[in-house]
């Protein structure tokens, strides 16, 4: 409409929704991980890979991109995770024996 509200026009607009973020990521289950104490003793001050989190998202494009983070259960900051590929690692000199 014009400012005088006397003149107006109409147009048809077609909106094509290509992809919506409607799928949750699927994470492959992990089994228990055992790290022998010998590895910790021989890897002083080295970063060791603990495991890889494997996940995928059925959305396409940017909606299918995943990032990884540790949000709970890492009170002593023993573990770090690569936010792009899900690799969990630790510094062997700070990792204590036990259940984590």
DRENLO-370900 format. One record per residue (C-alpha): y, x, z; residue in one letter; residue number from 0. Coordinates in steps of 0.1 Angstrom, whole numbers, plus 5000, padded with zeros to 4 digits. Example, Ala and Ser with C-alpha at 12.3 -4.5 7.8 and 13.67 -1.06 7.14 Angstrom:
REM DRENLO-370900
R   py   px   pz aa   i
R 4955 5123 5078  A   0
R 4989 5137 5071  S   1
//
This chain:
REM DRENLO-370900
R   py   px   pz aa   i
R 5000 5000 5000  X   0
R 5036 5010 4995  X   1
R 5060 5010 5023  X   2
R 5073 4976 5012  X   3
R 5038 4961 5014  X   4
R 5043 4944 4980  X   5
R 5024 4968 4959  X   6
R 4988 4980 4965  X   7
R 4957 4990 4947  X   8
R 4920 4994 4954  X   9
R 4895 5020 4946  X  10
R 4857 5023 4951  X  11
R 4846 5053 4971  X  12
R 4810 5064 4971  X  13
R 4799 5086 5000  X  14
R 4766 5104 4995  X  15
R 4751 5117 5028  X  16
R 4731 5148 5018  X  17
R 4716 5158 5052  X  18
R 4722 5148 5088  X  19
R 4710 5168 5118  X  20
R 4682 5143 5127  X  21
R 4653 5166 5134  X  22
R 4647 5185 5166  X  23
R 4634 5220 5164  X  24
R 4597 5225 5166  X  25
R 4586 5254 5189  X  26
R 4551 5268 5185  X  27
R 4534 5270 5219  X  28
R 4529 5303 5237  X  29
R 4500 5314 5258  X  30
R 4503 5337 5288  X  31
R 4516 5372 5281  X  32
R 4501 5401 5299  X  33
R 4520 5435 5300  X  34
R 4498 5463 5313  X  35
R 4515 5484 5340  X  36
R 4506 5515 5320  X  37
R 4531 5503 5293  X  38
R 4558 5500 5319  X  39
R 4551 5535 5333  X  40
R 4550 5552 5299  X  41
R 4581 5534 5285  X  42
R 4607 5544 5311  X  43
R 4642 5534 5301  X  44
R 4630 5519 5268  X  45
R 4633 5484 5255  X  46
R 4599 5467 5250  X  47
R 4592 5436 5230  X  48
R 4576 5409 5251  X  49
R 4570 5382 5225  X  50
R 4585 5362 5197  X  51
R 4595 5326 5199  X  52
R 4585 5309 5167  X  53
R 4604 5277 5158  X  54
R 4615 5258 5127  X  55
R 4637 5228 5119  X  56
R 4630 5204 5091  X  57
R 4667 5198 5085  X  58
R 4681 5217 5055  X  59
R 4711 5239 5052  X  60
R 4732 5247 5082  X  61
R 4715 5218 5101  X  62
R 4682 5238 5099  X  63
R 4696 5270 5114  X  64
R 4683 5278 5148  X  65
R 4697 5300 5176  X  66
R 4678 5311 5207  X  67
R 4690 5315 5243  X  68
R 4674 5318 5277  X  69
R 4689 5290 5298  X  70
R 4668 5291 5330  X  71
R 4643 5311 5349  X  72
R 4658 5345 5343  X  73
R 4675 5350 5377  X  74
R 4672 5388 5377  X  75
R 4681 5392 5341  X  76
R 4649 5410 5333  X  77
R 4647 5394 5299  X  78
R 4670 5392 5269  X  79
R 4665 5372 5237  X  80
R 4677 5379 5202  X  81
R 4697 5348 5194  X  82
R 4689 5350 5157  X  83
R 4652 5356 5156  X  84
R 4638 5346 5190  X  85
R 4624 5380 5200  X  86
R 4622 5384 5238  X  87
R 4625 5419 5252  X  88
R 4631 5437 5284  X  89
R 4641 5471 5297  X  90
R 4609 5486 5310  X  91
R 4626 5505 5338  X  92
R 4640 5473 5353  X  93
R 4610 5450 5348  X  94
R 4590 5445 5379  X  95
R 4553 5436 5381  X  96
R 4545 5400 5388  X  97
R 4547 5366 5374  X  98
R 4580 5358 5356  X  99
//
